[in-house]
Amino acid sequence: MLKAQTPQDLASRETLLSMSGLEAMQAFRDGTLPGPPIAHLMGYAIHTVEPGHVTFRGTPGFDVLNPMGTVHGGWYGTLLDSSMACAVMTTVPKGSIYTTMEYKINIVRSIPLGTEIESSGVVSHAGRSSGIATGEIRGVEDGKLYATGSTTCIIMKIDEGS
């Protein structure tokens, strides 16, 4: 995945509005649009993109540990927010944008440092003005469930000139 190095490297609003959310997510995955810096910072990348379903893979590193030496809950939350909201993004039509309104996570167990995980987001509803998705973080090798989540996103049609 191509990583944006500066704010100017990010895809422009016009570019994103000219594509459907699915097309934009595929472009991020394929590297034709630079991915968001948060993914690089947090150590994960887009793995699969399908209509209504997105997965990220990554491995938590030392920099995301809390004072007790375990993966910080914010890492779980950021990863689940990304996979669930991006799943909703795949349903957003050309000329519209979306953003997370709220999300919730449940941490089931601690992820051992160095464990490769997959975070999956699946849309359960996508309408004109809202999208709802659920998510899971599982170990790639062990298949263990590490966390679950749910989100509600707002979908907004952007009028030209606004």
Backbone as CSV, one residue per row, in Angstrom:
resi,resn,N_x,N_y,N_z,CA_x,CA_y,CA_z,C_x,C_y,C_z
1,MET,0.851,-1.177,0.000,0.000,0.000,0.000,0.894,1.236,0.000
2,LEU,0.618,2.147,-0.894,1.324,3.418,-0.995,0.936,4.286,0.194
3,LYS,1.941,4.836,0.902,1.676,5.629,2.103,1.873,7.111,1.830
4,ALA,0.908,7.920,2.249,1.038,9.372,2.150,2.123,9.836,3.116
5,GLN,3.003,10.702,2.638,4.100,11.231,3.454,3.783,12.621,4.006
6,THR,2.955,13.389,3.282,2.585,14.745,3.686,1.085,14.913,3.445
7,PRO,0.473,15.957,4.035,-0.955,16.192,3.771,-1.264,16.368,2.281
8,GLN,-0.325,16.902,1.523,-0.531,17.106,0.092,-0.579,15.784,-0.676
9,ASP,-0.032,14.717,-0.092,-0.031,13.408,-0.746,-1.388,12.711,-0.662
10,LEU,-2.216,13.119,0.300,-3.517,12.475,0.460,-4.402,12.748,-0.752
11,ALA,-5.293,11.819,-1.057,-6.221,12.011,-2.169,-7.079,13.251,-1.900
12,SER,-7.313,14.037,-2.932,-8.110,15.253,-2.774,-9.581,14.901,-2.596
13,ARG,-10.313,15.834,-2.050,-11.756,15.666,-1.871,-12.417,15.409,-3.229
14,GLU,-11.994,16.151,-4.245,-12.557,15.991,-5.591,-12.296,14.584,-6.126
15,THR,-11.099,14.084,-5.910,-10.770,12.728,-6.372,-11.668,11.707,-5.682
16,LEU,-11.788,11.826,-4.365,-12.607,10.863,-3.626,-14.073,10.950,-4.010
17,LEU,-14.591,12.157,-4.234,-16.001,12.319,-4.608,-16.285,11.827,-6.025
18,SER,-15.245,11.718,-6.849,-15.430,11.248,-8.227,-15.502,9.723,-8.310
19,MET,-15.289,9.058,-7.180,-15.278,7.595,-7.139,-16.337,7.099,-6.162
20,SER,-16.783,5.887,-6.371,-17.609,5.258,-5.337,-16.687,4.888,-4.179
21,GLY,-17.261,4.633,-3.025,-16.451,4.196,-1.893,-15.722,2.897,-2.175
22,LEU,-16.372,1.987,-2.894,-15.729,0.717,-3.255,-14.521,0.971,-4.151
23,GLU,-14.675,1.855,-5.143,-13.552,2.174,-6.027,-12.399,2.801,-5.249
24,ALA,-12.708,3.694,-4.314,-11.660,4.333,-3.508,-10.942,3.305,-2.645
25,MET,-11.696,2.418,-1.992,-11.060,1.393,-1.152,-10.178,0.462,-1.984
26,GLN,-10.618,0.118,-3.184,-9.800,-0.721,-4.063,-8.535,0.022,-4.477
27,ALA,-8.644,1.329,-4.715,-7.468,2.133,-5.081,-6.485,2.236,-3.921
28,PHE,-6.990,2.351,-2.687,-6.093,2.344,-1.515,-5.372,1.003,-1.429
29,ARG,-6.136,-0.073,-1.583,-5.551,-1.422,-1.505,-4.494,-1.635,-2.588
30,ASP,-4.809,-1.190,-3.806,-3.914,-1.432,-4.938,-2.743,-0.461,-5.004
31,GLY,-2.777,0.606,-4.181,-1.691,1.573,-4.174,-1.814,2.652,-5.224
32,THR,-2.942,2.742,-5.921,-3.117,3.830,-6.885,-3.539,5.122,-6.197
33,LEU,-4.066,5.023,-4.978,-4.259,6.174,-4.089,-3.439,5.902,-2.834
34,PRO,-2.772,6.927,-2.307,-1.979,6.708,-1.092,-2.881,6.437,0.109
35,GLY,-2.502,5.440,0.887,-3.262,5.079,2.075,-3.066,6.074,3.198
36,PRO,-3.953,6.041,4.180,-3.849,6.976,5.293,-2.644,6.668,6.182
37,PRO,-1.993,7.697,6.687,-0.809,7.496,7.524,-1.092,6.700,8.802
38,ILE,-2.336,6.731,9.303,-2.659,6.024,10.543,-2.371,4.530,10.414
39,ALA,-2.610,3.957,9.243,-2.382,2.523,9.047,-0.897,2.186,9.232
40,HIS,-0.035,3.003,8.655,1.407,2.772,8.813,1.822,2.950,10.277
41,LEU,1.333,4.013,10.881,1.669,4.303,12.280,1.274,3.152,13.202
42,MET,0.091,2.573,12.973,-0.437,1.524,13.849,-0.029,0.114,13.418
43,GLY,0.637,-0.019,12.277,1.162,-1.318,11.873,0.162,-2.260,11.224
44,TYR,-0.758,-1.719,10.432,-1.678,-2.597,9.711,-1.903,-2.064,8.297
45,ALA,-2.433,-2.920,7.433,-2.668,-2.554,6.036,-3.918,-3.264,5.530
46,ILE,-4.510,-2.692,4.488,-5.670,-3.316,3.849,-5.253,-4.665,3.275
47,HIS,-6.069,-5.660,3.540,-5.803,-6.999,2.996,-6.808,-7.348,1.896
48,THR,-8.107,-7.220,2.193,-9.130,-7.513,1.181,-10.184,-6.415,1.160
49,VAL,-10.741,-6.207,-0.014,-11.824,-5.241,-0.207,-12.872,-5.904,-1.097
50,GLU,-14.080,-6.011,-0.578,-15.225,-6.521,-1.330,-16.415,-5.645,-0.966
51,PRO,-17.460,-5.640,-1.775,-18.637,-4.852,-1.396,-19.165,-5.273,-0.019
52,GLY,-19.187,-4.324,0.917,-19.696,-4.602,2.257,-18.763,-5.360,3.181
53,HIS,-17.507,-5.569,2.774,-16.571,-6.344,3.591,-15.131,-5.881,3.343
54,VAL,-14.431,-5.546,4.418,-13.031,-5.133,4.333,-12.252,-5.829,5.443
55,THR,-11.044,-6.276,5.115,-10.161,-6.800,6.152,-8.833,-6.059,6.116
56,PHE,-8.272,-5.895,7.303,-6.928,-5.373,7.483,-6.112,-6.452,8.172
57,ARG,-4.824,-6.492,7.898,-3.919,-7.383,8.619,-2.791,-6.554,9.203
58,GLY,-2.319,-6.996,10.349,-1.215,-6.301,10.986,-0.701,-7.068,12.177
59,THR,0.369,-6.546,12.721,1.003,-7.139,13.886,1.316,-6.020,14.867
60,PRO,0.721,-6.074,16.063,1.030,-5.010,17.025,2.502,-5.063,17.433
61,GLY,3.134,-3.912,17.397,4.544,-3.821,17.768,4.722,-3.221,19.152
62,PHE,5.947,-3.117,19.565,6.303,-2.609,20.879,5.712,-1.226,21.143
63,ASP,5.643,-0.389,20.108,5.175,0.995,20.271,3.707,1.118,20.643
64,VAL,2.917,0.042,20.569,1.491,0.120,20.922,1.189,-0.565,22.259
65,LEU,2.228,-0.840,23.044,2.021,-1.453,24.353,1.663,-0.392,25.392
66,ASN,0.869,-0.797,26.365,0.531,0.075,27.492,1.568,-0.136,28.607
67,PRO,1.465,0.560,29.730,2.462,0.421,30.791,2.560,-0.995,31.379
68,MET,1.504,-1.809,31.200,1.537,-3.181,31.717,2.174,-4.152,30.739
69,GLY,2.589,-3.645,29.557,3.256,-4.498,28.581,2.313,-5.272,27.684
70,THR,1.037,-4.881,27.646,0.084,-5.527,26.751,-0.383,-4.517,25.700
71,VAL,-0.972,-5.028,24.621,-1.435,-4.157,23.538,-2.511,-3.219,24.083
72,HIS,-2.316,-1.924,23.853,-3.230,-0.894,24.339,-4.607,-1.052,23.700
73,GLY,-5.658,-0.829,24.470,-7.025,-0.928,23.966,-7.303,0.001,22.808
74,GLY,-6.601,1.128,22.749,-6.775,2.052,21.638,-6.358,1.451,20.305
75,TRP,-5.407,0.530,20.336,-4.993,-0.147,19.103,-6.141,-1.010,18.584
76,TYR,-6.767,-1.774,19.485,-7.926,-2.584,19.093,-9.008,-1.670,18.500
77,GLY,-9.299,-0.561,19.203,-10.355,0.346,18.775,-10.071,0.979,17.430
78,THR,-8.833,1.420,17.217,-8.471,2.042,15.947,-8.582,1.041,14.803
79,LEU,-8.098,-0.163,15.027,-8.143,-1.187,13.993,-9.585,-1.581,13.657
80,LEU,-10.411,-1.782,14.685,-11.812,-2.118,14.427,-12.563,-0.958,13.781
81,ASP,-12.318,0.269,14.223,-12.951,1.422,13.588,-12.586,1.449,12.108
82,SER,-11.332,1.213,11.788,-10.896,1.221,10.393,-11.594,0.137,9.576
83,SER,-11.593,-1.085,10.047,-12.174,-2.168,9.240,-13.686,-2.038,9.122
84,MET,-14.369,-1.689,10.199,-15.825,-1.569,10.135,-16.250,-0.369,9.287
85,ALA,-15.638,0.786,9.515,-16.005,1.987,8.765,-15.632,1.855,7.289
86,CYS,-14.512,1.236,6.999,-14.132,1.048,5.595,-15.067,0.071,4.899
87,ALA,-15.602,-0.907,5.642,-16.628,-1.786,5.063,-17.839,-0.952,4.662
88,VAL,-18.251,-0.022,5.530,-19.352,0.882,5.188,-18.965,1.723,3.974
89,MET,-17.722,2.181,3.927,-17.278,3.003,2.793,-17.494,2.288,1.470
90,THR,-17.341,0.960,1.430,-17.524,0.232,0.167,-18.949,0.333,-0.355
91,THR,-19.889,0.799,0.460,-21.293,0.923,0.045,-21.673,2.360,-0.310
92,VAL,-20.753,3.300,-0.106,-21.045,4.722,-0.310,-20.985,5.043,-1.809
93,PRO,-22.042,5.671,-2.340,-22.048,5.980,-3.774,-21.119,7.141,-4.124
94,LYS,-20.794,7.224,-5.388,-20.021,8.343,-5.935,-20.719,9.651,-5.551
95,GLY,-19.939,10.647,-5.126,-20.492,11.941,-4.750,-20.911,12.038,-3.295
96,SER,-20.645,10.986,-2.524,-21.000,10.985,-1.101,-19.761,10.707,-0.265
97,ILE,-19.848,11.073,1.008,-18.793,10.789,1.976,-19.433,10.130,3.195
98,TYR,-18.617,9.679,4.105,-19.123,9.053,5.327,-18.164,9.380,6.469
99,THR,-18.636,9.181,7.678,-17.757,9.237,8.839,-18.383,8.422,9.964
100,THR,-17.554,7.962,10.864,-18.027,7.207,12.021,-18.797,8.138,12.957
101,MET,-19.981,7.713,13.360,-20.760,8.449,14.369,-20.467,7.897,15.752
102,GLU,-20.382,6.585,15.857,-20.061,5.957,17.139,-19.619,4.530,16.881
103,TYR,-18.794,4.021,17.798,-18.434,2.611,17.720,-18.193,2.083,19.123
104,LYS,-18.274,0.769,19.231,-18.087,0.079,20.500,-17.228,-1.139,20.243
105,ILE,-16.344,-1.425,21.186,-15.538,-2.637,21.076,-15.636,-3.443,22.364
106,ASN,-15.424,-4.732,22.219,-15.312,-5.652,23.349,-14.012,-6.414,23.177
107,ILE,-13.082,-6.227,24.107,-11.814,-6.957,24.062,-12.029,-8.280,24.778
108,VAL,-11.777,-9.369,24.060,-11.998,-10.711,24.588,-10.753,-11.237,25.296
109,ARG,-9.599,-10.975,24.710,-8.326,-11.427,25.299,-7.199,-10.553,24.779
110,SER,-6.104,-10.597,25.476,-4.919,-9.839,25.098,-4.260,-10.465,23.877
111,ILE,-3.813,-9.618,22.950,-3.069,-10.092,21.782,-1.596,-10.172,22.170
112,PRO,-0.983,-11.349,22.080,0.450,-11.435,22.377,1.264,-10.612,21.380
113,LEU,2.238,-9.899,21.885,3.123,-9.092,21.056,3.668,-9.948,19.913
114,GLY,3.621,-9.410,18.701,4.146,-10.121,17.539,3.162,-11.051,16.865
115,THR,1.918,-11.117,17.346,0.907,-11.991,16.745,0.266,-11.291,15.552
116,GLU,0.310,-11.927,14.376,-0.366,-11.352,13.210,-1.861,-11.555,13.372
117,ILE,-2.602,-10.473,13.145,-4.051,-10.532,13.292,-4.725,-10.063,11.997
118,GLU,-6.005,-10.408,11.909,-6.847,-9.910,10.835,-8.067,-9.272,11.467
119,SER,-8.361,-8.058,11.057,-9.548,-7.351,11.524,-10.512,-7.259,10.359
120,SER,-11.701,-7.779,10.569,-12.690,-7.858,9.514,-13.888,-6.992,9.851
121,GLY,-14.362,-6.212,8.876,-15.579,-5.418,9.022,-16.603,-5.883,8.010
122,VAL,-17.851,-6.065,8.468,-18.926,-6.547,7.605,-20.145,-5.652,7.787
123,VAL,-20.682,-5.150,6.687,-21.849,-4.271,6.724,-23.105,-5.102,6.967
124,SER,-23.927,-4.646,7.907,-25.232,-5.274,8.123,-26.370,-4.399,7.610
125,HIS,-26.099,-3.092,7.405,-27.083,-2.174,6.826,-26.349,-1.013,6.175
126,ALA,-26.785,-0.665,4.973,-26.268,0.535,4.310,-27.429,1.205,3.596
127,GLY,-27.753,2.396,4.039,-28.843,3.148,3.437,-28.350,4.456,2.861
128,ARG,-29.291,5.379,2.618,-28.917,6.691,2.071,-28.169,7.540,3.077
129,SER,-28.499,7.384,4.373,-27.919,8.292,5.357,-27.163,7.601,6.485
130,SER,-27.201,6.286,6.543,-26.452,5.609,7.606,-25.994,4.233,7.157
131,GLY,-24.951,3.787,7.819,-24.425,2.440,7.604,-24.083,1.830,8.945
132,ILE,-24.330,0.536,9.086,-24.045,-0.188,10.323,-23.174,-1.384,9.969
133,ALA,-22.144,-1.612,10.767,-21.253,-2.740,10.515,-20.806,-3.361,11.831
134,THR,-20.376,-4.605,11.737,-19.793,-5.317,12.873,-18.374,-5.725,12.490
135,GLY,-17.587,-6.048,13.504,-16.211,-6.428,13.234,-15.656,-7.402,14.232
136,GLU,-14.571,-8.039,13.832,-13.836,-8.970,14.698,-12.349,-8.816,14.449
137,ILE,-11.575,-9.042,15.490,-10.126,-9.207,15.356,-9.830,-10.650,15.724
138,ARG,-9.183,-11.361,14.810,-8.811,-12.757,15.028,-7.336,-12.954,14.677
139,GLY,-6.738,-13.933,15.315,-5.373,-14.305,14.983,-5.337,-14.977,13.625
140,VAL,-4.360,-14.633,12.791,-4.247,-15.238,11.465,-3.887,-16.716,11.602
141,GLU,-2.933,-17.038,12.458,-2.484,-18.431,12.584,-3.344,-19.245,13.532
142,ASP,-3.728,-18.649,14.685,-4.452,-19.427,15.694,-5.969,-19.331,15.579
143,GLY,-6.482,-18.383,14.785,-7.919,-18.232,14.610,-8.655,-17.747,15.849
144,LYS,-7.922,-17.438,16.931,-8.562,-16.995,18.174,-9.231,-15.644,17.995
145,LEU,-10.377,-15.479,18.654,-11.083,-14.211,18.682,-10.456,-13.332,19.762
146,TYR,-9.998,-12.123,19.375,-9.379,-11.201,20.319,-10.286,-10.025,20.674
147,ALA,-11.166,-9.629,19.752,-12.069,-8.513,20.040,-13.205,-8.501,19.023
148,THR,-14.312,-7.884,19.431,-15.444,-7.662,18.536,-15.814,-6.188,18.589
149,GLY,-16.599,-5.747,17.623,-17.028,-4.360,17.624,-18.264,-4.151,16.784
150,SER,-18.830,-2.964,16.923,-19.959,-2.529,16.099,-19.835,-1.029,15.882
151,THR,-20.384,-0.562,14.770,-20.302,0.858,14.447,-21.549,1.341,13.733
152,THR,-21.798,2.626,13.847,-22.795,3.334,13.054,-22.075,4.496,12.372
153,CYS,-22.242,4.590,11.067,-21.634,5.669,10.297,-22.725,6.502,9.639
154,ILE,-22.454,7.793,9.482,-23.354,8.668,8.730,-22.844,8.753,7.302
155,ILE,-23.757,8.705,6.353,-23.446,8.815,4.933,-24.070,10.119,4.448
156,MET,-23.263,10.952,3.785,-23.728,12.274,3.380,-23.474,12.520,1.905
157,LYS,-24.510,12.889,1.175,-24.386,13.296,-0.225,-23.821,14.711,-0.243
158,ILE,-22.800,14.932,-1.057,-22.167,16.240,-1.156,-22.633,16.919,-2.444
159,ASP,-23.284,18.052,-2.300,-23.714,18.820,-3.464,-22.512,19.563,-4.031
160,GLU,-22.463,19.662,-5.347,-21.363,20.395,-5.978,-21.385,21.834,-5.497
161,GLY,-20.212,22.346,-5.192,-20.093,23.719,-4.709,-20.176,23.860,-3.204
162,SER,-20.453,22.750,-2.484,-20.520,22.870,-1.027,-19.196,22.538,-0.379
